[in-house]
């Protein structure tokens, strides 16, 4: 019997098996495109490594350079008769500014997150969340303007700080970190299961005790990750330090002195303050160091999350040294947490002498909630202060002439028409490149990819790319698009640079939207005999479109506000509007930067007016995104 | 079981399924009768749904799932790597545990399968939709509002819509994975009536948690335990006179 069947089936398969796999050209072409999109991330990584390695090699092989001096020298003077490349001043400047910003930003952000997650009413949340989103959406060039022209004068008057000083950058970067720290910590605390809170409350703990002793420890992985990501952001931040902190590499930890960070030096390469030759390749080498530092911090952040999630050591077996080092970093952080809890135990022991009464516990709660609630007020006040200042400075400059004229050396005649046009072109081109690639990669990863080594590798790379400082993308754009592909300082180069920068953002947002489509739709479609692509095309994409569109709009608004990546590419002066993608272009953030660095105050007003225009554009893009999201939520019936 | 009957259509032979290291189905062999209702019963995690999902290769969609053995249907080993699951699923339609209509109109839900298989003619589609709804005993309730969203239907109606959607692609086998577990007793009764009608034209395989349901609607019953097929035979015999002690214990509620 068995033989009969099998012989028959062999015969059937050869001629009339209705289920025989046929080659489907359309499906295969689509799949090839999707895999290709996902693989772009690898090309981008190669481009980054190539750029940084090439520059570094030509730096280290230069006769003027001593490798040992580079890492241990305390004198960074790139120009002049006796150049010297000891990067310690740059490292100390970076540490001073990033560390200082974290010292202010992390407690403030954590407090705000704790308040939002555990104590704020839904109404208050719905007011505060948009404030944080606005803070996150303000481009760094605006913060830079604010640091140099508003915070810095105050510091000069009260603390006798120098014209350029680290402190103004520290304060402003601290505020810039808030959205990262708040949103990730808040998510982590919100994700703590409700029954943990209930069991603590049921034991007679106050709300304050529950949130500090149960919720925060349970969310510690997310909290640590948020702080690490904030740190890596602070280290990579360019525009604020470039504008406010100065251009002398001082080996100092005095925040009121002028300092230069690693990112600022790289930017100096673009602004032409550095003589060509070895000083420029020094910029690439500093870029490599900056890239490695932020990469390691981001890896540790990812490790900490994994370690605390799994609750134990990472699997042994694959003993790669690098991974061990990372694990050790993770252990150090865990040890800190443990020491902290030991200290708490000692405190508790000391406290036994005068026990906690109920009144004291309530008093503690009251003080605690007021303090963390205060952090929200500080944040809101800062935002209002920033916006009011910029509006009051810039509103007078807004006029029909301003919007319809070309930039000029005479402030009274200057306008930003070609600048707006340049930014719009830049954005449209970036949309054209980034949207298909980003959405394609996300579709591949979420709908088609199996959990193979290759896809895990791609995911890892995408995660790493999203942590690369934007000034490094600037270097990549300069080396790859402007020089290697010979596109010159053109719209094409600018938009491609922005494309590789926003690609990870679009991929993540699209994946998020795809994941929100219930699996039952996919199963149902597959169950009635849809192919994979039909399932995606007919059922997944239509339901994910609002989420995808929102993600694309938000990442474009990020792109249009970025200065550092196009610092090497965009022009600051033009007599015509670009007519081809190979033309040079002006862009809003670049123009703001240019006018902010001018000594005359009239130009500062022009910069403020340009900021208002940029913020209005960003604001309307965000409004469109919110409307799309809201309408989709109302319409959605699943 | 050994008695060869002319209208056994699906021959499951030595099928093993693994989810990673988990051996979910262990060497199952059974023959399924044409135009009858075969029920798979057993405690949770016994593998009954897994075996059902082998019959239209839905397990292919699960990462890390590996299937060995053969399932012969119409002289073809449908587990063979040369078989494309997409056309196979047209012939072996599936109804899922939770009603899962697409967020589209009632009409579009049912027409979808036919459309992707190339039918564009509006009159033809209208006929298919009407006939499928009739066959799924839903036309009377929704015939006048075919453009309404499928999401506006009740749970029981949604499940019958999913059955209609399956019927519309003209399958020969209908696989049902606990189709009533999310429904109230009245809706369940309607689906059970419907299954009774469907078996005149289709081979129905149903996974159910509810033993009374298996007794009421099925002609054949397979009892699964820990991935093994413990006993398989006529429903009457399995329920009234089980040969295996395990089956009897399960039937009498001593475990599971």
Boltz contact constraints between the chains, C-beta under 6 A:
constraints:
  - contact:
      token1: [A, 5]
      token2: [B, 72]
      max_distance: 6.0
  - contact:
      token1: [A, 8]
      token2: [B, 75]
      max_distance: 6.0
  - contact:
      token1: [A, 9]
      token2: [B, 75]
      max_distance: 6.0
  - contact:
      token1: [A, 9]
      token2: [B, 76]
      max_distance: 6.0
  - contact:
      token1: [A, 9]
      token2: [B, 77]
      max_distance: 6.0
  - contact:
      token1: [A, 12]
      token2: [B, 75]
      max_distance: 6.0
  - contact:
      token1: [A, 12]
      token2: [B, 76]
      max_distance: 6.0
  - contact:
      token1: [A, 17]
      token2: [B, 76]
      max_distance: 6.0
  - contact:
      token1: [A, 19]
      token2: [B, 83]
      max_distance: 6.0
  - contact:
      token1: [A, 19]
      token2: [B, 84]
      max_distance: 6.0
  - contact:
      token1: [A, 19]
      token2: [B, 87]
      max_distance: 6.0
  - contact:
      token1: [A, 19]
      token2: [B, 88]
      max_distance: 6.0
  - contact:
      token1: [A, 20]
      token2: [B, 82]
      max_distance: 6.0
  - contact:
      token1: [A, 21]
      token2: [B, 82]
      max_distance: 6.0
  - contact:
      token1: [A, 21]
      token2: [B, 84]
      max_distance: 6.0
  - contact:
      token1: [A, 451]
      token2: [B, 63]
      max_distance: 6.0
  - contact:
      token1: [A, 520]
      token2: [B, 100]
      max_distance: 6.0
  - contact:
      token1: [A, 524]
      token2: [B, 100]
      max_distance: 6.0
  - contact:
      token1: [A, 527]
      token2: [B, 94]
      max_distance: 6.0
  - contact:
      token1: [A, 528]
      token2: [B, 113]
      max_distance: 6.0
  - contact:
      token1: [A, 528]
      token2: [B, 169]
      max_distance: 6.0
  - contact:
      token1: [A, 529]
      token2: [B, 86]
      max_distance: 6.0
  - contact:
      token1: [A, 529]
      token2: [B, 89]
      max_distance: 6.0
  - contact:
      token1: [A, 529]
      token2: [B, 90]
      max_distance: 6.0
  - contact:
      token1: [A, 530]
      token2: [B, 116]
      max_distance: 6.0
  - contact:
      token1: [A, 531]
      token2: [B, 86]
      max_distance: 6.0
  - contact:
      token1: [A, 534]
      token2: [B, 116]
      max_distance: 6.0
  - contact:
      token1: [A, 637]
      token2: [B, 103]
      max_distance: 6.0
  - contact:
      token1: [A, 637]
      token2: [B, 149]
      max_distance: 6.0
  - contact:
      token1: [A, 637]
      token2: [B, 151]
      max_distance: 6.0
  - contact:
      token1: [A, 638]
      token2: [B, 103]
      max_distance: 6.0
